[in-house]
């Protein structure tokens, strides 16, 4: 389905990633960057958990294990996600073993799937 003014806002591009064999489908507009072979520059401790950090230009970005685990070694990819709530913008990354090809679905299908 080609994007046109008629269907803008009616379709959404999804980029599937997987981590430890578990798929995660992320809206493409949320992906700030995909970093292959990220390097940990340090760690941040919060609420009894340790989050690895990576430096990307002027940002220090936490890599968050999406299923509550911890990361001791760098993943194959870091998928940097942009996050915006009210007037606050932030970046964080998910680890990924695999990045699949982006696909397009209707926004109503996306909502019906529960937007993993």
C-alpha positions as a Python dict, from the first residue, in 0.01 Angstrom:
ca = {
    (1, 'X'): (0, 0, 0),
    (2, 'X'): (158, 329, -107),
    (3, 'X'): (147, 628, 125),
    (4, 'X'): (-68, 909, -3),
    (5, 'X'): (-245, 1202, 155),
    (6, 'X'): (-561, 988, 156),
    (7, 'X'): (-417, 712, 371),
    (8, 'X'): (-167, 907, 586),
    (9, 'X'): (-252, 838, 946),
    (10, 'X'): (-444, 526, 846),
    (11, 'X'): (-136, 305, 805),
    (12, 'X'): (162, 248, 1028),
    (13, 'X'): (508, 110, 946),
    (14, 'X'): (628, -155, 1193),
    (15, 'X'): (986, -273, 1243),
    (16, 'X'): (1001, -616, 1409),
    (17, 'X'): (1299, -695, 1627),
    (18, 'X'): (1370, -998, 1843),
    (19, 'X'): (1555, -1038, 2168),
    (20, 'X'): (1633, -1386, 2305),
    (21, 'X'): (1391, -1528, 2049),
    (22, 'X'): (1099, -1311, 2161),
    (23, 'X'): (958, -1074, 1895),
    (24, 'X'): (884, -710, 1961),
    (25, 'X'): (707, -496, 1699),
    (26, 'X'): (801, -128, 1715),
    (27, 'X'): (639, 155, 1518),
    (28, 'X'): (905, 286, 1281),
    (29, 'X'): (834, 648, 1376),
    (30, 'X'): (956, 568, 1730),
    (31, 'X'): (1295, 436, 1615),
    (32, 'X'): (1559, 705, 1647),
    (33, 'X'): (1848, 482, 1530),
    (34, 'X'): (1969, 124, 1511),
    (35, 'X'): (2324, 78, 1635),
    (36, 'X'): (2506, -244, 1539),
    (37, 'X'): (2754, -382, 1795),
    (38, 'X'): (2691, -120, 2065),
    (39, 'X'): (2962, -59, 2324),
    (40, 'X'): (2879, -6, 2691),
    (41, 'X'): (3030, 318, 2821),
    (42, 'X'): (2918, 267, 3180),
    (43, 'X'): (2624, 165, 3395),
    (44, 'X'): (2336, 345, 3566),
    (45, 'X'): (2181, 205, 3883),
    (46, 'X'): (1813, 267, 3954),
    (47, 'X'): (1564, 86, 4179),
    (48, 'X'): (1812, -194, 4246),
    (49, 'X'): (1873, -261, 3877),
    (50, 'X'): (2177, -198, 3663),
    (51, 'X'): (2130, -50, 3315),
    (52, 'X'): (2418, -36, 3067),
    (53, 'X'): (2476, 299, 2900),
    (54, 'X'): (2608, 379, 2555),
    (55, 'X'): (2730, 712, 2424),
    (56, 'X'): (2577, 837, 2099),
    (57, 'X'): (2699, 1184, 2007),
    (58, 'X'): (2597, 1407, 2300),
    (59, 'X'): (2353, 1154, 2449),
    (60, 'X'): (2413, 887, 2710),
    (61, 'X'): (2144, 628, 2636),
    (62, 'X'): (2038, 344, 2867),
    (63, 'X'): (1988, 0, 2713),
    (64, 'X'): (1679, -147, 2876),
    (65, 'X'): (1613, -520, 2870),
    (66, 'X'): (1242, -520, 2772),
    (67, 'X'): (1148, -828, 2975),
    (68, 'X'): (1296, -720, 3309),
    (69, 'X'): (1627, -904, 3284),
    (70, 'X'): (1976, -762, 3299),
    (71, 'X'): (2240, -712, 3033),
    (72, 'X'): (2595, -808, 3115),
    (73, 'X'): (2733, -815, 2761),
    (74, 'X'): (2648, -592, 2466),
    (75, 'X'): (2376, -717, 2229),
    (76, 'X'): (2413, -752, 1852),
    (77, 'X'): (2202, -435, 1803),
    (78, 'X'): (2073, -148, 2015),
    (79, 'X'): (1744, -10, 1885),
    (80, 'X'): (1717, 347, 2011),
    (81, 'X'): (1359, 447, 2083),
    (82, 'X'): (1237, 805, 2109),
    (83, 'X'): (991, 860, 2389),
    (84, 'X'): (775, 1167, 2440),
    (85, 'X'): (535, 1230, 2728),
    (86, 'X'): (381, 1572, 2779),
    (87, 'X'): (674, 1810, 2724),
    (88, 'X'): (955, 1564, 2797),
    (89, 'X'): (1159, 1388, 2527),
    (90, 'X'): (1392, 1101, 2609),
    (91, 'X'): (1584, 821, 2441),
    (92, 'X'): (1642, 464, 2552),
    (93, 'X'): (1743, 149, 2366),
    (94, 'X'): (1621, -207, 2346),
    (95, 'X'): (1870, -486, 2281),
    (96, 'X'): (1809, -696, 1969),
    (97, 'X'): (1950, -1014, 1823),
    (98, 'X'): (1771, -964, 1494),
    (99, 'X'): (1607, -682, 1297),
    (100, 'X'): (1340, -782, 1047),
    (101, 'X'): (1219, -595, 740),
    (102, 'X'): (969, -318, 808),
    (103, 'X'): (610, -391, 713),
    (104, 'X'): (296, -178, 692),
    (105, 'X'): (-46, -240, 847),
    (106, 'X'): (-353, -29, 903),
    (107, 'X'): (-369, 166, 1223),
    (108, 'X'): (-690, -16, 1322),
    (109, 'X'): (-511, -354, 1277),
    (110, 'X'): (-225, -226, 1493),
    (111, 'X'): (-467, -129, 1771),
    (112, 'X'): (-653, -463, 1740),
    (113, 'X'): (-325, -656, 1786),
    (114, 'X'): (-267, -482, 2118),
    (115, 'X'): (41, -293, 1994),
    (116, 'X'): (302, -522, 2148),
}
